[in-house]
Amino acid sequence: MIPSELLIDGVPYTVGVCDTLPDNECGETDRRKCRILVSEDQCEAMRESTFWHELVHALFAVRDVRLHGSGNPDEAEEEVATALGPALHAFFLQNADIQWRYDAPAINQ
């Protein structure tokens, strides 16, 4: 499931499905308009995977993360989004029953 809106560090982002993305792209993050677009020309599973990929780009934009260690920061960000997007999606699907909270109990070892 893809949300229609979300907050990233307090910044409201809108999310939508679109049929007009350039160059047969699966998704796009518009950092200036705070918007994530996902191509409708994908099956539901691929739209969800694309959303999580684009969410990583949005996180980078809001946190102003730039990867300077590699030759091309844009290519490096794309690699990170490709790796982390599906991993985050799988993580949250597999842990959907967890009630997320800040007051987790202490564990004594």
Backbone as CSV, one residue per row, in Angstrom:
resi,resn,N_x,N_y,N_z,CA_x,CA_y,CA_z,C_x,C_y,C_z
1,MET,0.842,-1.179,0.000,0.000,0.000,0.000,0.891,1.248,0.000
2,ILE,0.514,2.209,-0.794,1.256,3.458,-0.903,0.424,4.567,-0.264
3,PRO,1.017,5.325,0.667,0.256,6.422,1.288,0.078,7.577,0.300
4,SER,-0.911,8.407,0.553,-1.119,9.573,-0.304,-0.380,10.799,0.220
5,GLU,-0.010,10.742,1.499,0.792,11.819,2.090,1.537,11.264,3.289
6,LEU,2.633,11.917,3.636,3.429,11.513,4.783,4.285,12.678,5.238
7,LEU,4.804,12.567,6.441,5.715,13.574,6.982,7.117,12.986,7.055
8,ILE,8.080,13.744,6.581,9.479,13.352,6.691,10.172,14.470,7.447
9,ASP,10.540,14.202,8.691,11.127,15.241,9.556,10.259,16.488,9.597
10,GLY,8.956,16.304,9.638,8.034,17.415,9.709,7.701,18.066,8.385
11,VAL,8.331,17.633,7.309,8.062,18.181,5.983,6.962,17.344,5.330
12,PRO,5.823,17.959,4.986,4.749,17.193,4.356,5.074,16.880,2.899
13,TYR,4.996,15.621,2.573,5.180,15.140,1.204,3.866,14.564,0.711
14,THR,3.544,14.815,-0.551,2.413,14.155,-1.176,2.951,13.029,-2.047
15,VAL,2.145,12.002,-2.200,2.526,10.840,-2.997,1.402,10.580,-3.986
16,GLY,1.761,10.343,-5.230,0.735,10.079,-6.228,1.208,9.123,-7.298
17,VAL,0.240,8.548,-7.969,0.507,7.665,-9.104,0.304,8.499,-10.355
18,CYS,1.226,8.369,-11.303,1.263,9.254,-12.459,1.517,8.446,-13.726
19,ASP,0.994,8.927,-14.849,1.238,8.226,-16.123,2.123,9.032,-17.062
20,THR,2.758,10.086,-16.555,3.524,10.975,-17.436,4.975,11.147,-16.998
21,LEU,5.589,10.138,-16.433,6.989,10.270,-16.041,7.885,10.166,-17.269
22,PRO,8.988,10.923,-17.289,9.867,10.926,-18.460,10.696,9.651,-18.584
23,ASP,11.069,9.353,-19.818,12.028,8.284,-20.115,11.667,6.940,-19.485
24,ASN,10.400,6.606,-19.443,9.950,5.322,-18.886,10.449,5.094,-17.463
25,GLU,10.555,6.154,-16.691,11.001,6.027,-15.301,9.895,5.406,-14.464
26,CYS,10.295,4.659,-13.441,9.329,4.016,-12.545,8.838,4.968,-11.466
27,GLY,9.663,5.946,-11.094,9.275,6.886,-10.047,10.134,8.126,-10.098
28,GLU,9.709,9.120,-9.322,10.427,10.387,-9.298,10.161,11.083,-7.962
29,THR,11.196,11.679,-7.410,11.054,12.491,-6.210,11.314,13.933,-6.587
30,ASP,10.323,14.771,-6.399,10.451,16.193,-6.689,10.759,16.891,-5.373
31,ARG,12.007,17.241,-5.175,12.472,17.815,-3.915,11.915,19.210,-3.674
32,ARG,11.677,19.950,-4.717,11.165,21.318,-4.559,9.676,21.334,-4.225
33,LYS,8.926,20.431,-4.822,7.480,20.384,-4.574,7.118,19.410,-3.457
34,CYS,8.141,18.763,-2.870,7.916,17.786,-1.796,6.875,16.770,-2.234
35,ARG,7.201,16.077,-3.315,6.249,15.158,-3.916,6.973,13.916,-4.422
36,ILE,6.353,12.776,-4.213,6.841,11.509,-4.751,5.827,11.034,-5.776
37,LEU,6.304,10.738,-6.973,5.444,10.212,-8.029,5.877,8.795,-8.373
38,VAL,4.899,7.938,-8.583,5.141,6.543,-8.940,4.387,6.265,-10.233
39,SER,5.048,5.637,-11.186,4.418,5.336,-12.465,3.303,4.315,-12.291
40,GLU,2.154,4.608,-12.908,1.033,3.682,-12.823,1.250,2.456,-13.711
41,ASP,2.216,2.534,-14.599,2.469,1.458,-15.555,3.339,0.354,-14.931
42,GLN,2.953,-0.085,-13.734,3.660,-1.140,-13.014,2.618,-1.953,-12.249
43,CYS,2.958,-3.190,-11.952,2.072,-3.961,-11.091,2.137,-3.373,-9.676
44,GLU,1.165,-3.719,-8.835,1.080,-3.149,-7.484,2.364,-3.378,-6.692
45,ALA,2.935,-4.563,-6.774,4.163,-4.860,-6.023,5.306,-3.958,-6.469
46,MET,5.413,-3.714,-7.763,6.482,-2.840,-8.263,6.219,-1.383,-7.888
47,ARG,4.952,-0.961,-7.877,4.644,0.409,-7.434,5.074,0.596,-5.983
48,GLU,4.809,-0.398,-5.134,5.223,-0.299,-3.733,6.740,-0.254,-3.617
49,SER,7.420,-1.109,-4.351,8.886,-1.116,-4.318,9.443,0.225,-4.801
50,THR,8.853,0.767,-5.854,9.271,2.069,-6.374,9.036,3.156,-5.342
51,PHE,7.894,3.116,-4.644,7.623,4.105,-3.600,8.737,4.096,-2.556
52,TRP,9.128,2.921,-2.082,10.159,2.848,-1.044,11.505,3.339,-1.561
53,HIS,11.797,3.060,-2.817,13.017,3.571,-3.451,12.984,5.107,-3.439
54,GLU,11.868,5.676,-3.875,11.742,7.136,-3.925,11.726,7.738,-2.524
55,LEU,11.202,7.011,-1.545,11.218,7.492,-0.168,12.650,7.706,0.314
56,VAL,13.556,6.827,-0.068,14.965,7.013,0.308,15.492,8.313,-0.296
57,HIS,15.143,8.598,-1.557,15.548,9.870,-2.164,14.976,11.052,-1.375
58,ALA,13.714,10.955,-0.960,13.089,12.039,-0.193,13.793,12.225,1.152
59,LEU,14.164,11.129,1.800,14.900,11.218,3.064,16.233,11.933,2.854
60,PHE,16.922,11.596,1.772,18.187,12.270,1.453,17.947,13.763,1.248
61,ALA,16.867,14.123,0.558,16.585,15.529,0.279,16.286,16.301,1.558
62,VAL,15.435,15.758,2.406,15.046,16.456,3.628,16.226,16.596,4.577
63,ARG,17.044,15.566,4.667,18.209,15.602,5.552,19.430,16.231,4.895
64,ASP,19.307,16.625,3.631,20.386,17.229,2.861,21.632,16.335,2.854
65,VAL,21.411,15.054,2.616,22.507,14.078,2.564,23.132,14.122,1.174
66,ARG,24.439,14.224,1.138,25.183,14.172,-0.116,26.303,13.156,0.067
67,LEU,26.422,12.246,-0.855,27.450,11.215,-0.783,28.654,11.678,-1.595
68,HIS,29.673,12.118,-0.904,30.844,12.686,-1.574,31.972,11.677,-1.766
69,GLY,31.871,10.527,-1.165,32.960,9.562,-1.214,33.171,8.919,-2.573
70,SER,32.152,8.942,-3.408,32.292,8.312,-4.719,32.454,9.379,-5.794
71,GLY,32.700,8.934,-7.006,32.916,9.878,-8.094,31.703,10.731,-8.412
72,ASN,30.502,10.154,-8.383,29.293,10.875,-8.751,28.264,10.731,-7.630
73,PRO,28.006,11.815,-6.879,27.065,11.730,-5.756,25.664,11.284,-6.162
74,ASP,25.180,11.682,-7.345,23.845,11.276,-7.791,23.783,9.777,-8.048
75,GLU,24.828,9.232,-8.655,24.874,7.786,-8.896,24.960,7.025,-7.577
76,ALA,25.737,7.541,-6.641,25.862,6.886,-5.336,24.523,6.880,-4.608
77,GLU,23.800,8.008,-4.651,22.479,8.069,-4.014,21.530,7.069,-4.662
78,GLU,21.596,6.947,-5.978,20.742,5.991,-6.686,21.042,4.557,-6.247
79,GLU,22.302,4.240,-6.063,22.672,2.899,-5.589,22.133,2.642,-4.183
80,VAL,22.234,3.643,-3.316,21.733,3.492,-1.945,20.215,3.323,-1.966
81,ALA,19.516,4.134,-2.752,18.061,4.025,-2.829,17.639,2.668,-3.387
82,THR,18.378,2.168,-4.359,18.069,0.861,-4.933,18.273,-0.244,-3.915
83,ALA,19.268,-0.113,-3.071,19.531,-1.133,-2.056,18.597,-1.005,-0.857
84,LEU,18.416,0.218,-0.351,17.647,0.410,0.877,16.142,0.433,0.684
85,GLY,15.657,0.933,-0.428,14.214,1.022,-0.643,13.515,-0.315,-0.472
86,PRO,13.883,-1.334,-1.233,13.241,-2.639,-1.070,13.521,-3.277,0.292
87,ALA,14.692,-3.013,0.858,15.015,-3.573,2.173,14.105,-2.980,3.250
88,LEU,13.868,-1.673,3.210,12.966,-1.038,4.165,11.538,-1.538,3.978
89,HIS,11.121,-1.678,2.735,9.782,-2.185,2.440,9.600,-3.577,3.040
90,ALA,10.540,-4.455,2.797,10.470,-5.819,3.344,10.492,-5.802,4.865
91,PHE,11.337,-4.964,5.439,11.431,-4.882,6.898,10.084,-4.508,7.511
92,PHE,9.455,-3.461,6.985,8.189,-3.024,7.563,7.056,-4.009,7.289
93,LEU,7.083,-4.685,6.158,6.076,-5.722,5.906,6.234,-6.884,6.883
94,GLN,7.462,-7.289,7.120,7.727,-8.430,7.991,7.539,-8.094,9.460
95,ASN,7.491,-6.817,9.793,7.333,-6.389,11.177,6.094,-5.518,11.357
96,ALA,5.088,-5.763,10.555,3.880,-4.943,10.571,3.142,-5.007,11.902
97,ASP,3.328,-6.088,12.636,2.599,-6.245,13.895,3.291,-5.566,15.076
98,ILE,4.462,-4.999,14.854,5.180,-4.321,15.932,4.529,-2.974,16.194
99,GLN,4.313,-2.668,17.442,3.806,-1.354,17.821,5.019,-0.472,18.102
100,TRP,5.317,0.443,17.190,6.507,1.272,17.297,6.308,2.310,18.386
101,ARG,7.317,2.453,19.255,7.236,3.411,20.345,8.635,3.815,20.770
102,TYR,8.703,4.891,21.517,9.986,5.401,21.976,10.359,4.889,23.357
103,ASP,9.413,4.344,24.084,9.679,3.914,25.452,9.929,2.413,25.541
104,ALA,10.793,1.907,24.700,11.096,0.476,24.712,11.704,0.103,26.057
105,PRO,11.365,-1.079,26.554,11.886,-1.491,27.857,13.385,-1.757,27.804
106,ALA,14.051,-1.553,28.930,15.482,-1.833,29.028,15.694,-3.343,29.041
107,ILE,16.787,-3.767,28.461,17.130,-5.184,28.430,18.434,-5.352,29.187
108,ASN,18.425,-6.171,30.207,19.646,-6.441,30.973,20.371,-7.622,30.363
109,GLN,21.660,-7.478,30.209,22.436,-8.580,29.622,23.340,-9.198,30.657
